[in-house]
Amino acid sequence: MTAPKIERPSPNYDDRGRSVDTIILHYTGMQSAGEAIERLCDPAAKVSSHYVIDEDGAIYALASEAKRAWHAGVSSWKGETDTNARSVGVEIVNPGHEFGYREFPKRQVDMVVALVADIKTRHAVPPTRVLGHADVAPQRKEDPGELFPWKRLADEGLAIGPYDGAPDGSISYEEALSLLRAIGYDAPQGAHAAALVAFQRRFCPAALAQGFNPLTKAALKYAAKQFVE
């Protein structure tokens, strides 16, 4: 399915310099779609994304996929920091944790699925490279958050979904931390808490902010099998 798009060009982009192999999903974290789009198109803001998906499912195209939009900021995945250069950025309208975080409407999620599938027709993006903003910038970001339906994308073969099995505390703290890093998270020694919470938001939200508990350890073992090459 090709996702229809409304052109709303932003001036905030530059040359990409490399091929696309990643999709980054965000939430807008603002009180309305109009406010978010206005900021993403404001030259003074110096931020943008390739697409914005409204709660009613409308998709706005802000920058060509051939260009580098400025959406991920300071970020890293598997030790690589050129996130904007290699990714397509998708902003999903939601007020976020600051303004009344809420579930994503079905029509909006349907169009996220359609757009991600559409992007994948043009770029070699494996399911392991469809990531959340919090995955690549855990020290700064929470989006798209624990309510985002990663399972729906996983069911469509577009991303890696959350863990749905039993707790397992059989690995040590050191082993669990090593798995968190191996999956791709920036988790420095002594400063890994934000990365762990970002992981939990996506892969085991029932364990959110509960440290390396047995459910989190089981989810880490599951995710490592998907992400570690």
N, C-alpha and C positions, 0 to 999 in steps of 0.2 A: 504494500500500500504506500503510495506517495503522499506525504503529508502536505496539504495545501498551505501556502505561506503568504502573509501580508508583508509587503516590503515597507520597512521603517529604517532607512539607512542611518547608521551611526558613523561619525567621523573618527571614532576611536579604534584604530587598527593600524598595523604596519605590515611589512613583508614577513612571511612566515619563515622561510629559509630551510625548511625540511618537510618531509611528508607527515601526514596525520596517521597516528596509530592509537589515539586515545580520545575518549569522550568524557568530559567532566560535567556532572549534574550538580546544579546549585538550587537553592531557593532564593527568591529576591530579597526576603527579609525587610520588606517595606509595606506600607499600609495599603497600597493599591498598585494595580498593574500600570496605570498611567504614570504614577510617581516613579516607579522603577524604570520604565522605558525612557522617561524624560531624563533621568540621571544617566542611564547607559548611553544616551545620545548627546549628552552635554560635553562639549570639548573641554571644559574646565575640570570635569570630574576625572577624566583620563581613565575611565573604566568602560567596559563593553562586554558583550557576548555575541555569539553568532546568532542565537535564537532566544526568544522569550515565549513561554507557553502560558497563556492565561488560564484562569480557573474554568472558563467556559470552553476550553480546548483550542481557542484561536492561537495560531503560531505566527509570531512576528520575526521576520528575517532582518537582522541588524547589520551583519557583516558577511561578506563572502567567505566560504570555507577555505578558499585559496589564500586568505589573509589571516594574520595573527590577531585575534581579538584579545583584549586585555581583561581577562576574567579570573584567572587563578591567583594572581599576585605571587608573593613569596611562597613557594611550594616545592614539594619534592615527592618522588615516588621511586622506590628502589634505588635511591641515591642520586637520581637524575633530577635536575632542577629546571630544565627547559620546558616546563609544563605548557605554557601558552603556545610555544612554537610547534608542539606536536599534537595539540588537542583542538577539538571543537567544543565550545562552551555553550551549555544549554541552561538558561535561567528559568526556573519553574515558579510561577507566581504563588507566593505563600507569605503571610506576614512574619513567619519565623518566630524563634523563641523570644524575641524582644517585644513583638507586637501582637501576640496571641496565636502561637503555633497551633495549627489544626490539620486534620487529615486532608489528603489531596483528593479532590473530587474524581469520580470514575471517568468522566469525559476527559479531564485533564490528563489522567494517567494513561488512558487509551491513546492520546495524542503524543505523550512522551514515548510510549512504545512504538507508535508509528514513525515518529521522527528519528529515534535511535536506529530503527531498522532501515529507514531511508538513508541516513548518513552512512550506514554500513554498506550500502550498495556502491558507494563512491570511495570508500577508504577501508583498508585492511585493519579493522579494529576488532580484536578478539574479545570475548566476554570478560577476560581478566583485565582489560584496559578500559572498561566502562566503570568509572570511579565517581565517588562523591567529592565535593569540595573539601569536606572534613578529612577525607582519606589523605589528600595531598597537602593539606594545610591544617593539621590538627591543633596546633598551638593557637590558631587564630579563628578557626571556623567550626561551625556545628552542622552545617547544611550538607545535604537536604534533610538530615535529621532522622530520628528514630521512628517517625511515622511514615517515612517514605516507603512505598511498597516494592522493595527490591525483589521480593518473591515473584511478583508479576513479571518483571523483566527477565528473571531467571527462567520462569515457565515458558517464556517465548524464546529462550536460548540466546538472550542478548547480554546477560550479565551473570555474575555469581551471586546467588541468593543467600539468605540467612541460614544459620544452622538450626535444625529442628529436631535434634536428637537429645539423648540423655546427658546429664552432667558426667564429667570424667576428671577426677583430680589426680590422675596417675603420673602426670609430668611435674617436674619441679618448677619453682619460680624462674630459675635461670633458663630452663628449657622453654618455658612459656614466653619469656621476654625475647629469646632468640627467634622463636616462631613469629612473633609480632614483627620483628625487623625483617625476617626472611620474606614475609608476605609482601612487604613494600613500605611499611610505615616508618617515618622518621621518629625513632624512639631512642634518643640518647640516654646513656647511662645516667641515672639519677633524675632524668627529666622526661620519663616515658609516660606519665599519667595521662596527658592529653591524647596521645596516640592510642592508648588503651581504651579511653572513653570513645574516641572516634570509631575504633574497631567495634566496640560493643553496640554503639548506635546502629551500626549496619548489620552486624552478624549475630548478635544476641542481645537485643534491646531489653529483655527481661533481666539481664545482669548489669544494666547500666549503672556505672559508678560503684560497682561492688568489687573492684580490684580483680586479682587473678583467682576468682572463685572457680569451683569445678565446672560450672556451665561455660564460663569464659575459656577455660583451658580446653574443654571439648570443642568449642567453636574454633579456637586457634588451630587445633589439630586438623579439623575439617577444612578450614580455609587454606592452610598451608598446602594441603594436597591439591588444591585448585590453582593456587597462585605460584608456587615454587616450581621453577622450570628445571 
